[in-house]
Amino acid sequence: MTVYNHVALIGLGLIAGSISLALRRNGQPVKITGTARSAQTRQTALDIGLVDAVFDTAAEAVKGADLVILAVPIGAMAGIAADIAPHLKTGATVTDVGSVKSAVIDAVGPHMPKNVHFIPGHPMAGTEKSGPESGFAHLFDNRWCLLTPPKDTDKNALAKLSEFWQGLGAMVEIMDAKHHDLVAVVISHAPHLIAYTMVGVADDMSRVTEQEVVNYSAAGFRDFTRIAASDPTMWRDVFLHNKDATLEVLGRFTEELFALQRAIRTGDGDFLFDYFTRTRDVRRSIIDAGQDTDAVDFGRVAAAETDKK
Amino acid sequence: MTVYNHVALIGLGLIAGSISLALRRNGQPVKITGTARSAQTRQTALDIGLVDAVFDTAAEAVKGADLVILAVPIGAMAGIAADIAPHLKTGATVTDVGSVKSAVIDAVGPHMPKNVHFIPGHPMAGTEKSGPESGFAHLFDNRWCLLTPPKDTDKNALAKLSEFWQGLGAMVEIMDAKHHDLVAVVISHAPHLIAYTMVGVADDMSRVTEQEVVNYSAAGFRDFTRIAASDPTMWRDVFLHNKDATLEVLGRFTEELFALQRAIRTGDGDFLFDYFTRTRDVRRSIIDAGQDTDAVDFGRVAAAETDKK
């Protein structure tokens, strides 16, 4: 069943592209309009069929839309919210896919007219790629989309948005925005910052050549470089807009790292062994929950075989 | 061409198992004997054909072998070296696959008789799995094996060992042991310790439930859990035996993390953006060097498709 007849995508990158492809996969009739900051992105999105029509401005793109999805870096959201506000259809739902929710509520909420439903969201899926051509239809399959509706959100509007995400393949969970922002740091923001840091250190060690780093990366480092290849603008905005939760988790991380560092310095093998054993169990739970594959070789065996074909 | 007629595997885990399978893949006649500490591992290795004969002790397993490969945690190497020393064939080569080289040279070197060649080595490949059944024939294909021969190593013996690793699919590089130990921290040991730490923090945050961590892990965290699922005994020994280089790189890491943390606290978006842009280039080099795939969705698309079949 078509949940919304007309969807407007503001921003046409990995997430918006994947939403479009997942919508098309369902074969339901839905009109998709969109816009992006760069003329080249707009043209590409039109050429590869992500949108039925593309517009130079967000104000034009949202006209008549039943669902408006803000899929731009968090720092750009307030400006766009102000631009589109006068052009939103009565009864439309406005949502977003930003990685931080309190900041989006602060940036977008004040601009929203009373006759539209504003329900922030965050699909917990992505890759290190960006741009309209990086999307794929099954990105959200079996992944979670977290919705953080403000108090007094219309129940029907919330039910419709949940149904929309389920139609894209996702599972939906309702969550408090502040709690979301802490959870997101633990499972996404802190791992990204740490990966960026480690890759920066490797790039910077004058006694280890770049060629050595590159050649021998299969021993663990390459997974960090994959994470650290994510979109710089998006991630800059994430950290600037989720400051408190990020600094809290980094504080915990440093404390923990110092404890392990101390165990290494003092030769406390039991401490290290116990720590490394405990973390194995977390991995098991993630595989059991279907959130990663158990394939050996870091999931690269199957990928490599496919490459050969 | 068969490089060694008889290979003895001391320890029968992921690396030894993969060596055996890669040797068998070549179809050359080679006798493989082996031993492992646990009776169950010995039996499994025999049952799945990793070895032609299995022995209760390393002393028996090395008898008549042209090449002896120590594939046990670093902490176990000195004891094994002492045990096998009187039973080594004249002219045999003894090597290892440990992740640290100076410590192995200190532990094994003094026990080696004058009539054998001792050439430490480290194949830069692996997965988070362990045990005899986790090996696979193409683990070393297109990966690097670093050899750290002591001064005065016999040139022919070194050439033969290089040829052996090339026969398993690897590329060989000769390196100074101390330099190896620093490179290994940057591209392997530090990323592992950091991943263990982050998974430990997530497991420990009382305000974030384990179910939340597991469900939403696709947003970055799951790559950390994969690394942090590696063998605890092996990694305990790595850190205990590569203390100085590990502490040096962790010091650099913390300094860098604090710089990023400060940029977040002060809202320095340009610093963050520039940092995140620089790390993207390292990723590109690794893909160009064939040390990872460029497949989207963290290499999990192909794996997931395979799972469905």
Interface residues (C-beta under 8 A of the other chain):
Chain A: G75 S99 M124 A125 G126 T127 E128 K129 S134 F136 H138 L139 R143 W144 L146 E173 H179 L182 V183 A184 V186 I187 S188 H189 A190 P191 H192 L193 I194 A195 Y196 T197 M198 V199 G200 V201 A202 D203 D204 M205 R207 V208 E210 E212 V213 V214 N215 Y216 S217 A218 A219 G220 F221 R222 D223 F224 T225 R226 I227 A228 A229 S230 P232 T233 W235 R236 D237 F239 L240 K243 T246 L247 V249 L250 R252 F253 T254 E256 L257 L260 Q261 I264 R265 G267 G269 L272 F273 Y275 F276 T277 R278 T279 R280 V282 R283 R284 S285 I286 A289 Q291 D292 T293 A295 V296 D297 F298 G299 R300 V301 A302 A303 A304 E305 T306 D307
Chain B: G75 S99 M124 A125 G126 T127 E128 K129 S134 F136 H138 L139 R143 W144 L146 E173 H179 L182 V183 A184 V186 I187 S188 H189 A190 P191 H192 L193 I194 A195 Y196 T197 M198 V199 G200 V201 A202 D203 D204 M205 R207 V208 E210 E212 V213 V214 N215 Y216 S217 A218 A219 G220 F221 R222 D223 F224 T225 R226 I227 A228 A229 S230 P232 T233 W235 R236 D237 F239 L240 K243 T246 L247 V249 L250 R252 F253 T254 E256 L257 L260 Q261 I264 R265 G267 G269 L272 F273 Y275 F276 T277 R278 T279 R280 V282 R283 R284 S285 I286 A289 Q291 D292 T293 A295 V296 D297 F298 G299 R300 V301 A302 A303 A304 E305 T306 D307
